[in-house]
């Protein structure tokens, strides 16, 4: 598995349009009597760096040192943005403009949906003075960086060819990769960049050809675009169709999408270019870095709102990917630490995690019935499975019939199961303490006061569900029948 720890010794310089993203989170249960609009009862407020700031946040989440060069207003919002960046460990290298405010986007959210966005901005190209200050900032800090990201949100900083070309030429002279997240139809200002990372809509706008569903046209036109603008690589992000990487000498790669469930695609492009830059900084090949970026994007689209990738999340995904490569039937089996990180990431994106456990020796319809009921209690189902040693202590020396790996593999093949974790103790109490699920499920043959881990789950605000059993099925009965 690739060593993400090496990122701590690298530094990426992000240059682009910075902004503050504000969120008002609430509930909407009625329509206003004043106009046909929902009334949102605000319950929580949050603020995160947006635009190029979100690219920097993704790099900080990967624990990669990052500096952010941009323009902000001479206002309280700009001060607040710098404070948030510093709290995240991001070095702000801002040039202050007294003629334009700090860009602010305020989103009104209710029940996981965005109802409205309010933009406060004055997008226009930079003055000659600001251009010179941005270029001087680049020259001052580039020598300590291992990669540069140009994050163009069309707000002015990267709209003039002078700034872009100075940065790209400076990076090329120093053999430092420079990656561009583009905006608009005219890409001439990105000439000779190492790579441009458009989404499908941005690629269509620049190429003038609709390639959204035509893979052959995409390959042909991508090669033309790459050659026309003197790019080493072109990486087209295609949503649920994955990514297409185009390089020199007919070098290309189709990368399938990795997200299993999509909650919010906002910020996914920022995650892609940040992870791509990080991968190149630790000397991954372009294909490896692109696949790593694709993996990171698959994680963040499963979160609600604009949330960056983190190194533990990506490390867990890599670990699970290695397991899948070894055996496609065991891709859902995870060690405890990986499972803990994965459960936490699901919960942070608003998903409800359900846990149940058992020996599952000779899977039968009773097991399937309980597992489906468990999955219906939330968004993700984690199944704890007793190891062989644990089963022997509970059931006797002749059990289990199937090994722990076989039992876990069979469970992992079920669509209703998201994760399988083995545990060696007689009860799953330690596992429950580590995972802290939202719902704990046992069969209705238990009483609430008999459920192991009930106090742990309820103390964290969760609940216990006693699932009705499907009568007439048991592993012991199947074994007895087989002996006749």
CORNOR-V574040 format. One record per pair of residues at least 24 apart in sequence whose C-alpha atoms are under 10 Angstrom apart, sorted by sequence separation. I is the first residue (numbers start at 1). GAP is how many residues later the second one is. If there is no record, write none. Layout:
I,GAP / I,GAP
This chain:
22,24 / 23,24 / 65,24 / 66,24 / 67,24 / 68,24 / 69,24 / 70,24 / 71,24 / 72,24 / 73,24 / 74,24 / 77,24 / 78,24 / 100,24 / 147,24 / 158,24 / 159,24 / 164,24 / 165,24 / 168,24 / 169,24 / 182,24 / 222,24 / 223,24 / 269,24 / 271,24 / 272,24 / 273,24 / 316,24 / 317,24 / 353,24 / 354,24 / 360,24 / 361,24 / 384,24 / 428,24 / 429,24 / 432,24 / 433,24 / 436,24 / 437,24 / 438,24 / 439,24 / 440,24 / 441,24 / 442,24 / 443,24 / 444,24 / 445,24 / 21,25 / 22,25 / 23,25 / 60,25 / 63,25 / 64,25 / 65,25 / 66,25 / 67,25 / 68,25 / 69,25 / 70,25 / 71,25 / 72,25 / 73,25 / 74,25 / 75,25 / 76,25 / 77,25 / 78,25 / 138,25 / 142,25 / 146,25 / 158,25 / 159,25 / 164,25 / 165,25 / 168,25 / 213,25 / 219,25 / 222,25 / 223,25 / 268,25 / 269,25 / 271,25 / 272,25 / 292,25 / 312,25 / 313,25 / 316,25 / 317,25 / 352,25 / 353,25 / 354,25 / 355,25 / 356,25 / 357,25 / 358,25 / 359,25 / 360,25 / 361,25 / 383,25 / 427,25 / 428,25 / 429,25 / 432,25 / 436,25 / 437,25 / 438,25 / 439,25 / 440,25 / 441,25 / 442,25 / 443,25 / 444,25 / 21,26 / 22,26 / 63,26 / 64,26 / 65,26 / 66,26 / 67,26 / 68,26 / 69,26 / 70,26 / 71,26 / 72,26 / 73,26 / 74,26 / 75,26 / 76,26 / 77,26 / 78,26 / 131,26 / 161,26 / 163,26 / 164,26 / 165,26 / 167,26 / 168,26 / 212,26 / 218,26 / 219,26 / 220,26 / 223,26 / 239,26 / 268,26 / 271,26 / 272,26 / 292,26 / 295,26 / 312,26 / 315,26 / 316,26 / 352,26 / 353,26 / 354,26 / 355,26 / 356,26 / 357,26 / 358,26 / 359,26 / 360,26 / 385,26 / 427,26 / 430,26 / 436,26 / 437,26 / 438,26 / 439,26 / 440,26 / 441,26 / 442,26 / 443,26 / 20,27 / 21,27 / 22,27 / 61,27 / 67,27 / 72,27 / 73,27 / 74,27 / 75,27 / 77,27 / 130,27 / 131,27 / 135,27 / 139,27 / 159,27 / 161,27 / 162,27 / 163,27 / 164,27 / 165,27 / 219,27 / 223,27 / 270,27 / 271,27 / 314,27 / 351,27 / 352,27 / 353,27 / 354,27 / 355,27 / 356,27 / 357,27 / 358,27 / 359,27 / 361,27 / 429,27 / 442,27 / 443,27 / 20,28 / 21,28 / 22,28 / 53,28 / 57,28 / 60,28 / 61,28 / 72,28 / 73,28 / 74,28 / 135,28 / 138,28 / 139,28 / 142,28 / 143,28 / 146,28 / 147,28 / 148,28 / 149,28 / 150,28 / 151,28 / 152,28 / 153,28 / 154,28 / 155,28 / 159,28 / 161,28 / 165,28 / 213,28 / 218,28 / 223,28 / 268,28 / 269,28 / 271,28 / 272,28 / 313,28 / 314,28 / 351,28 / 352,28 / 353,28 / 354,28 / 355,28 / 356,28 / 357,28 / 358,28 / 359,28 / 383,28 / 19,29 / 20,29 / 21,29 / 53,29 / 56,29 / 60,29 / 71,29 / 72,29 / 73,29 / 97,29 / 125,29 / 126,29 / 127,29 / 131,29 / 134,29 / 135,29 / 138,29 / 142,29 / 146,29 / 147,29 / 148,29 / 149,29 / 150,29 / 151,29 / 152,29 / 153,29 / 154,29 / 160,29 / 161,29 / 164,29 / 212,29 / 215,29 / 223,29 / 239,29 / 268,29 / 271,29 / 312,29 / 313,29 / 350,29 / 351,29 / 352,29 / 353,29 / 354,29 / 355,29 / 356,29 / 357,29 / 358,29 / 359,29 / 383,29 / 19,30 / 20,30 / 21,30 / 59,30 / 60,30 / 71,30 / 72,30 / 73,30 / 97,30 / 123,30 / 124,30 / 125,30 / 126,30 / 127,30 / 132,30 / 146,30 / 147,30 / 148,30 / 149,30 / 150,30 / 151,30 / 152,30 / 153,30 / 154,30 / 159,30 / 161,30 / 196,30 / 220,30 / 222,30 / 239,30 / 267,30 / 268,30 / 271,30 / 312,30 / 313,30 / 361,30 / 382,30 / 18,31 / 19,31 / 20,31 / 49,31 / 50,31 / 54,31 / 57,31 / 59,31 / 60,31 / 71,31 / 72,31 / 123,31 / 124,31 / 125,31 / 126,31 / 131,31 / 132,31 / 135,31 / 139,31 / 143,31 / 145,31 / 146,31 / 147,31 / 148,31 / 149,31 / 150,31 / 151,31 / 152,31 / 153,31 / 158,31 / 195,31 / 219,31 / 237,31 / 268,31 / 313,31 / 359,31 / 360,31 / 18,32 / 19,32 / 21,32 / 48,32 / 49,32 / 53,32 / 56,32 / 57,32 / 71,32 / 123,32 / 124,32 / 125,32 / 126,32 / 131,32 / 135,32 / 138,32 / 142,32 / 145,32 / 146,32 / 147,32 / 148,32 / 149,32 / 150,32 / 151,32 / 152,32 / 158,32 / 203,32 / 237,32 / 255,32 / 265,32 / 268,32 / 313,32 / 347,32 / 359,32 / 393,32 / 394,32 / 17,33 / 18,33 / 19,33 / 20,33 / 21,33 / 47,33 / 48,33 / 49,33 / 56,33 / 57,33 / 97,33 / 122,33 / 123,33 / 124,33 / 125,33 / 126,33 / 134,33 / 138,33 / 143,33 / 193,33 / 196,33 / 203,33 / 219,33 / 254,33 / 258,33 / 265,33 / 267,33 / 268,33 / 312,33 / 346,33 / 347,33 / 358,33 / 390,33 / 391,33 / 393,33 / 394,33 / 17,34 / 18,34 / 19,34 / 20,34 / 47,34 / 56,34 / 96,34 / 121,34 / 122,34 / 123,34 / 125,34 / 126,34 / 142,34 / 192,34 / 202,34 / 203,34 / 219,34 / 253,34 / 257,34 / 266,34 / 267,34 / 274,34 / 275,34 / 346,34 / 381,34 / 382,34 / 383,34 / 387,34 / 388,34 / 389,34 / 390,34 / 391,34 / 392,34 / 16,35 / 17,35 / 18,35 / 19,35 / 49,35 / 56,35 / 95,35 / 124,35 / 125,35 / 191,35 / 192,35 / 195,35 / 196,35 / 201,35 / 202,35 / 203,35 / 219,35 / 237,35 / 252,35 / 255,35 / 256,35 / 259,35 / 265,35 / 266,35 / 271,35 / 274,35 / 310,35 / 359,35 / 381,35 / 382,35 / 383,35 / 384,35 / 385,35 / 386,35 / 387,35 / 388,35 / 389,35 / 390,35 / 391,35 / 16,36 / 17,36 / 18,36 / 48,36 / 49,36 / 56,36 / 95,36 / 192,36 / 193,36 / 194,36 / 195,36 / 196,36 / 197,36 / 198,36 / 199,36 / 200,36 / 201,36 / 251,36 / 255,36 / 258,36 / 259,36 / 262,36 / 264,36 / 265,36 / 270,36 / 271,36 / 309,36 / 359,36 / 380,36 / 381,36 / 382,36 / 383,36 / 384,36 / 385,36 / 386,36 / 387,36 / 388,36 / 389,36 / 390,36 / 15,37 / 16,37 / 18,37 / 47,37 / 48,37 / 53,37 / 96,37 / 126,37 / 191,37 / 192,37 / 193,37 / 194,37 / 195,37 / 196,37 / 197,37 / 198,37 / 199,37 / 200,37 / 201,37 / 235,37 / 253,37 / 254,37 / 257,37 / 258,37 / 259,37 / 261,37 / 262,37 / 263,37 / 264,37 / 265,37 / 266,37 / 271,37 / 272,37 / 343,37 / 379,37 / 380,37 / 381,37 / 382,37 / 383,37 / 384,37 / 385,37 / 386,37 / 387,37 / 389,37 / 390,37 / 14,38 / 15,38 / 18,38 / 95,38 / 187,38 / 191,38 / 192,38 / 193,38 / 194,38 / 195,38 / 196,38 / 197,38 / 198,38 / 199,38 / 200,38 / 235,38 / 253,38 / 256,38 / 257,38 / 258,38 / 259,38 / 260,38 / 261,38 / 262,38 / 263,38 / 264,38 / 265,38 / 266,38 / 267,38 / 268,38 / 270,38 / 271,38 / 343,38 / 361,38 / 362,38 / 380,38 / 381,38 / 382,38 / 383,38 / 384,38 / 385,38 / 386,38 / 387,38 / 14,39 / 16,39 / 49,39 / 53,39 / 94,39 / 95,39 / 190,39 / 191,39 / 192,39 / 193,39 / 194,39 / 195,39 / 196,39 / 197,39 / 198,39 / 199,39 / 200,39 / 215,39 / 247,39 / 255,39 / 256,39 / 258,39 / 259,39 / 260,39 / 262,39 / 263,39 / 264,39 / 265,39 / 266,39 / 267,39 / 268,39 / 270,39 / 275,39 / 343,39 / 361,39 / 362,39 / 363,39 / 379,39 / 380,39 / 381,39 / 382,39 / 383,39 / 384,39 / 385,39 / 386,39 / 387,39 / 15,40 / 48,40 / 94,40 / 150,40 / 188,40 / 189,40 / 190,40 / 191,40 / 192,40 / 193,40 / 194,40 / 195,40 / 196,40 / 197,40 / 198,40 / 199,40 / 247,40 / 255,40 / 257,40 / 258,40 / 259,40 / 261,40 / 262,40 / 263,40 / 264,40 / 265,40 / 266,40 / 267,40 / 268,40 / 359,40 / 360,40 / 361,40 / 362,40 / 371,40 / 375,40 / 376,40 / 386,40 / 14,41 / 15,41 / 93,41 / 187,41 / 188,41 / 190,41 / 192,41 / 193,41 / 235,41 / 245,41 / 246,41 / 257,41 / 258,41 / 259,41 / 260,41 / 261,41 / 262,41 / 263,41 / 264,41 / 265,41 / 266,41 / 267,41 / 268,41 / 307,41 / 359,41 / 360,41 / 361,41 / 375,41 / 386,41 / 14,42 / 95,42 / 187,42 / 188,42 / 245,42 / 259,42 / 260,42 / 261,42 / 262,42 / 263,42 / 264,42 / 303,42 / 304,42 / 307,42 / 360,42 / 361,42 / 372,42 / 374,42 / 375,42 / 386,42 / 13,43 / 94,43 / 150,43 / 200,43 / 258,43 / 259,43 / 264,43 / 299,43 / 302,43 / 303,43 / 339,43 / 359,43 / 361,43 / 368,43 / 371,43 / 372,43 / 373,43 / 374,43 / 375,43 / 384,43 / 385,43 / 12,44 / 93,44 / 199,44 / 302,44 / 303,44 / 304,44 / 305,44 / 360,44 / 362,44 / 363,44 / 367,44 / 372,44 / 384,44 / 14,45 / 93,45 / 245,45 / 300,45 / 303,45 / 304,45 / 359,45 / 361,45 / 362,45 / 371,45 / 372,45 / 148,46 / 149,46 / 150,46 / 197,46 / 244,46 / 245,46 / 299,46 / 302,46 / 303,46 / 304,46 / 361,46 / 368,46 / 371,46 / 12,47 / 149,47 / 197,47 / 243,47 / 299,47 / 302,47 / 303,47 / 304,47 / 360,47 / 361,47 / 363,47 / 384,47 / 11,48 / 12,48 / 73,48 / 93,48 / 197,48 / 243,48 / 301,48 / 302,48 / 303,48 / 359,48 / 360,48 / 362,48 / 363,48 / 368,48 / 384,48 / 242,49 / 300,49 / 302,49 / 333,49 / 359,49 / 18,50 / 195,50 / 243,50 / 299,50 / 332,50 / 333,50 / 360,50 / 17,51 / 18,51 / 19,51 / 195,51 / 235,51 / 243,51 / 360,51 / 7,52 / 8,52 / 11,52 / 12,52 / 13,52 / 14,52 / 15,52 / 16,52 / 17,52 / 18,52 / 19,52 / 20,52 / 51,52 / 103,52 / 179,52 / 195,52 / 235,52 / 242,52 / 10,53 / 11,53 / 12,53 / 13,53 / 14,53 / 15,53 / 16,53 / 17,53 / 18,53 / 19,53 / 50,53 / 233,53 / 242,53 / 382,53 / 8,54 / 9,54 / 10,54 / 11,54 / 12,54 / 13,54 / 14,54 / 15,54 / 16,54 / 17,54 / 18,54 / 19,54 / 50,54 / 51,54 / 179,54 / 180,54 / 7,55 / 8,55 / 9,55 / 10,55 / 11,55 / 12,55 / 13,55 / 14,55 / 15,55 / 16,55 / 17,55 / 49,55 / 50,55 / 71,55 / 177,55 / 179,55 / 235,55 / 242,55 / 382,55 / 7,56 / 8,56 / 9,56 / 10,56 / 11,56 / 12,56 / 13,56 / 14,56 / 15,56 / 242,56 / 381,56 / 5,57 / 6,57 / 7,57 / 8,57 / 20,57 / 237,57 / 380,57 / 4,58 / 5,58 / 6,58 / 7,58 / 19,58 / 20,58 / 47,58 / 239,58 / 240,58 / 380,58 / 381,58 / 382,58 / 383,58 / 4,59 / 5,59 / 19,59 / 47,59 / 71,59 / 239,59 / 4,60 / 18,60 / 20,60 / 21,60 / 46,60 / 70,60 / 71,60 / 237,60 / 378,60 / 20,61 / 377,61 / 378,61 / 19,62 / 20,62 / 71,62 / 239,62 / 377,62 / 18,63 / 45,63 / 70,63 / 71,63 / 354,63 / 357,63 / 359,63 / 377,63 / 20,64 / 45,64 / 70,64 / 354,64 / 355,64 / 357,64 / 358,64 / 375,64 / 377,64 / 44,65 / 69,65 / 353,65 / 355,65 / 357,65 / 374,65 / 42,66 / 69,66 / 357,66 / 374,66 / 375,66 / 42,67 / 43,67 / 70,67 / 374,67 / 40,68 / 42,68 / 69,68 / 373,68 / 374,68 / 40,69 / 41,69 / 69,69 / 358,69 / 374,69 / 40,70 / 199,70 / 357,70 / 358,70 / 371,70 / 39,71 / 40,71 / 198,71 / 357,71 / 370,71 / 371,71 / 38,72 / 69,72 / 197,72 / 333,72 / 356,72 / 370,72 / 197,73 / 370,73 / 67,74 / 334,74 / 370,74 / 401,74 / 40,75 / 67,75 / 197,75 / 198,75 / 330,75 / 333,75 / 357,75 / 18,76 / 197,76 / 330,76 / 332,76 / 333,76 / 343,76 / 355,76 / 356,76 / 367,76 / 38,77 / 196,77 / 329,77 / 332,77 / 342,77 / 355,77 / 13,78 / 14,78 / 15,78 / 37,78 / 67,78 / 195,78 / 330,78 / 331,78 / 333,78 / 401,78 / 14,79 / 15,79 / 66,79 / 197,79 / 329,79 / 330,79 / 332,79 / 333,79 / 13,80 / 65,80 / 329,80 / 330,80 / 332,80 / 339,80 / 355,80 / 28,81 / 29,81 / 66,81 / 67,81 / 68,81 / 69,81 / 70,81 / 195,81 / 328,81 / 329,81 / 330,81 / 331,81 / 332,81 / 339,81 / 340,81 / 355,81 / 356,81 / 395,81 / 19,82 / 20,82 / 21,82 / 22,82 / 23,82 / 24,82 / 25,82 / 26,82 / 27,82 / 28,82 / 29,82 / 66,82 / 327,82 / 329,82 / 330,82 / 331,82 / 332,82 / 339,82 / 353,82 / 354,82 / 355,82 / 19,83 / 20,83 / 21,83 / 22,83 / 23,83 / 24,83 / 25,83 / 26,83 / 27,83 / 28,83 / 329,83 / 330,83 / 338,83 / 353,83 / 354,83 / 355,83 / 356,83 / 357,83 / 18,84 / 19,84 / 20,84 / 21,84 / 22,84 / 23,84 / 24,84 / 25,84 / 26,84 / 27,84 / 328,84 / 329,84 / 336,84 / 337,84 / 353,84 / 354,84 / 355,84 / 356,84 / 357,84 / 358,84 / 17,85 / 18,85 / 19,85 / 20,85 / 21,85 / 22,85 / 23,85 / 24,85 / 25,85 / 26,85 / 27,85 / 71,85 / 264,85 / 328,85 / 329,85 / 332,85 / 333,85 / 334,85 / 335,85 / 336,85 / 352,85 / 353,85 / 354,85 / 355,85 / 356,85 / 357,85 / 17,86 / 18,86 / 19,86 / 20,86 / 21,86 / 22,86 / 23,86 / 24,86 / 25,86 / 26,86 / 27,86 / 71,86 / 263,86 / 332,86 / 333,86 / 334,86 / 335,86 / 336,86 / 352,86 / 353,86 / 354,86 / 355,86 / 356,86 / 25,87 / 28,87 / 70,87 / 263,87 / 331,87 / 332,87 / 333,87 / 334,87 / 335,87 / 336,87 / 351,87 / 352,87 / 353,87 / 354,87 / 355,87 / 356,87 / 25,88 / 70,88 / 181,88 / 263,88 / 331,88 / 332,88 / 333,88 / 334,88 / 335,88 / 377,88 / 25,89 / 181,89 / 330,89 / 331,89 / 332,89 / 333,89 / 347,89 / 24,90 / 330,90 / 347,90 / 23,91 / 181,91 / 195,91 / 340,91 / 343,91 / 344,91 / 347,91 / 374,91 / 181,92 / 339,92 / 340,92 / 343,92 / 344,92 / 373,92 / 374,92 / 56,93 / 180,93 / 181,93 / 341,93 / 342,93 / 343,93 / 344,93 / 373,93 / 374,93 / 23,94 / 55,94 / 179,94 / 340,94 / 341,94 / 343,94 / 373,94 / 22,95 / 55,95 / 56,95 / 179,95 / 336,95 / 339,95 / 340,95 / 372,95 / 373,95 / 22,96 / 55,96 / 339,96 / 340,96 / 370,96 / 371,96 / 373,96 / 52,97 / 54,97 / 179,97 / 337,97 / 340,97 / 370,97 / 21,98 / 52,98 / 53,98 / 179,98 / 336,98 / 337,98 / 369,98 / 370,98 / 52,99 / 178,99 / 336,99 / 369,99 / 370,99 / 20,100 / 51,100 / 52,100 / 177,100 / 369,100 / 370,100 / 19,101 / 51,101 / 52,101 / 369,101 / 19,102 / 51,102 / 367,102 / 368,102 / 177,103 / 366,103 / 367,103 / 51,104 / 176,104 / 177,104 / 366,104 / 176,105 / 365,105 / 366,105 / 17,106 / 365,106 / 366,106 / 367,106 / 365,107 / 366,107 / 367,107 / 354,108 / 365,108 / 366,108 / 367,108 / 353,109 / 354,109 / 355,109 / 356,109 / 364,109 / 365,109 / 366,109 / 352,110 / 354,110 / 364,110 / 354,111 / 363,111 / 364,111 / 362,112 / 363,112 / 361,113 / 362,113 / 360,114 / 361,114 / 362,114 / 364,114 / 360,115 / 361,115 / 359,116 / 362,116 / 362,117 / 16,118 / 261,118 / 15,119 / 151,119 / 149,121 / 15,122 / 151,122 / 15,123 / 150,123 / 151,123 / 14,124 / 149,124 / 13,125 / 149,125 / 148,126 / 149,127 / 13,128 / 149,128 / 13,129 / 52,129 / 148,129 / 12,130 / 147,130 / 148,130 / 11,131 / 13,131 / 146,131 / 147,131 / 12,132 / 13,132 / 146,132 / 11,133 / 12,133 / 13,133 / 14,133 / 15,133 / 16,133 / 17,133 / 18,133 / 147,133 / 148,133 / 10,134 / 11,134 / 12,134 / 13,134 / 14,134 / 15,134 / 16,134 / 17,134 / 18,134 / 19,134 / 146,134 / 147,134 / 10,135 / 11,135 / 12,135 / 13,135 / 14,135 / 15,135 / 16,135 / 17,135 / 18,135 / 146,135 / 10,136 / 11,136 / 12,136 / 13,136 / 14,136 / 15,136 / 16,136 / 17,136 / 19,136 / 145,136 / 146,136 / 9,137 / 10,137 / 11,137 / 12,137 / 13,137 / 14,137 / 15,137 / 16,137 / 17,137 / 18,137 / 16,138 / 17,138 / 16,139 / 17,139 / 18,139 / 16,140 / 17,140 / 16,141 / 17,141 / 15,142 / 16,142 / 15,143 / 16,143 / 15,149 / 113,150 / 112,151 / 113,151 / 15,152 / 112,152 / 14,164 / 16,164 / 12,165 / 13,165 / 14,165 / 15,165 / 16,165 / 12,166 / 113,191 / 114,191 / 112,192 / 113,192 / 112,193 / 109,196 / 107,198 / 58,209 / 58,210 / 64,210 / 59,211 / 64,211 / 55,212 / 58,212 / 59,212 / 62,212 / 54,213 / 55,213 / 57,213 / 58,213 / 62,213 / 65,213 / 54,214 / 55,214 / 56,214 / 57,214 / 58,214 / 59,214 / 60,214 / 64,214 / 54,215 / 55,215 / 56,215 / 58,215 / 59,215 / 63,215 / 51,216 / 54,216 / 55,216 / 58,216 / 59,216 / 62,216 / 50,217 / 53,217 / 54,217 / 55,217 / 57,217 / 58,217 / 59,217 / 64,217 / 52,218 / 55,218 / 56,218 / 59,218 / 51,219 / 55,219 / 59,219 / 50,220 / 54,220 / 55,220 / 58,220 / 52,222 / 58,238 / 112,238 / 61,246 / 62,246 / 61,247 / 62,247 / 63,247 / 64,247 / 60,248 / 61,248 / 62,248 / 63,248 / 58,249 / 59,249 / 60,249 / 61,249 / 62,249 / 63,249 / 57,250 / 58,250 / 59,250 / 60,250 / 61,250 / 62,250 / 57,251 / 58,251 / 59,251 / 60,251 / 61,251 / 62,251 / 54,252 / 56,252 / 57,252 / 58,252 / 59,252 / 61,252 / 62,252 / 54,253 / 55,253 / 57,253 / 58,253 / 61,253 / 62,253 / 54,254 / 55,254 / 50,256 / 49,257 / 48,258 / 48,259 / 14,260 / 12,262 / 14,263 / 13,264 / 12,265 / 11,266 / 12,266 / 11,267 / 10,268 / 12,269 / 11,270 / 7,271 / 10,271 / 6,272 / 7,272 / 9,272 / 10,272 / 6,273 / 9,273 / 4,274 / 7,274 / 8,274 / 4,275 / 6,275 / 7,275 / 6,276 / 2,277 / 5,277 / 6,277 / 4,278 / 3,279 / 2,280 / 2,282 / 23,282 / 23,283 / 21,285 / 2,286 / 2,290 / 7,304 / 5,306 / 4,307 / 4,308 / 4,310 / 5,310 / 4,311 / 3,312 / 2,313 / 1,314 / 2,316 / 1,317 / 2,317 / 1,318 / 1,320 / 1,321
